[in-house]
Amino acid sequence: MQCAMRRDIAGGSVRTTSYIPQEFAKVGRVLRLKDDNVGWVDGWVVEFVGDEIVEGDQLPDSHKAIKNHRKSTGDSTPRLRA
């Protein structure tokens, strides 16, 4: 399920939206999420749970979406130096 989450940090908070398994998608639940850069990060609080249940094979592929965006906008084209 798609969930909006918040984690308190020094001087404020950060927010993220992510698909998580339904068993963990409960408002108020505190989770540990994996960050590609630093590993597992504790303290993410579920603030909102979406209505639609999405199976694992139907999850959006963000890497594919970014690649398609770059192709369609020309962002993947090498820059010319002046």
C-alpha positions in Angstrom: 0.0 0.0 0.0 1.2 3.5 -0.7 1.9 5.4 2.5 3.1 8.9 3.5 5.6 8.9 6.3 7.5 11.4 8.4 10.8 11.1 10.4 12.0 13.8 12.9 15.5 15.1 12.4 17.5 17.8 14.1 15.8 21.1 13.3 12.7 19.6 11.7 11.4 16.6 9.9 11.6 14.8 6.5 8.7 13.2 4.6 8.6 10.4 2.1 6.0 8.4 0.2 6.6 4.7 -0.4 4.8 1.4 -1.1 5.0 -0.9 1.9 3.4 -4.3 2.7 -0.1 -4.1 3.9 0.7 -5.6 7.3 2.9 -2.6 8.1 0.6 0.1 6.6 -1.1 1.3 9.8 -1.4 5.0 10.7 0.9 5.8 13.7 3.1 2.8 13.3 6.8 3.4 13.5 8.9 1.7 10.9 12.5 1.1 9.8 13.0 1.8 6.1 16.0 1.0 4.0 18.0 3.9 2.5 20.3 2.9 -0.4 23.0 5.3 0.9 23.1 4.6 4.6 21.2 1.3 5.2 18.3 0.9 7.6 16.9 4.1 9.1 14.6 3.9 12.2 11.8 6.4 13.2 9.6 6.6 10.1 6.0 7.3 11.3 3.1 6.3 9.0 0.9 9.4 8.7 -1.4 8.3 5.8 -2.3 5.0 4.2 -3.7 4.9 0.6 -6.9 3.1 -0.2 -5.7 1.0 -3.1 -3.9 -2.3 -2.5 -1.1 -2.8 -5.1 0.4 -6.2 -5.6 4.2 -6.5 -5.8 4.2 -7.2 -9.6 2.1 -4.1 -10.2 4.4 -1.6 -8.3 5.6 1.3 -10.4 9.2 1.0 -11.6 10.7 4.3 -10.8 14.0 3.6 -12.6 12.0 2.8 -15.8 9.9 6.0 -15.4 13.1 8.1 -15.0 14.7 6.5 -18.0 11.6 7.2 -20.1 11.4 10.8 -18.9 15.1 11.4 -19.8 14.5 9.9 -23.3 11.4 12.0 -24.0 12.9 15.2 -22.8 16.5 14.8 -24.1 18.0 14.8 -20.6 20.0 11.7 -21.4 21.6 13.4 -24.4 25.3 14.3 -23.8 25.8 18.0 -23.3 27.8 19.9 -25.9 30.7 22.0 -24.5 30.9 25.6 -25.8 
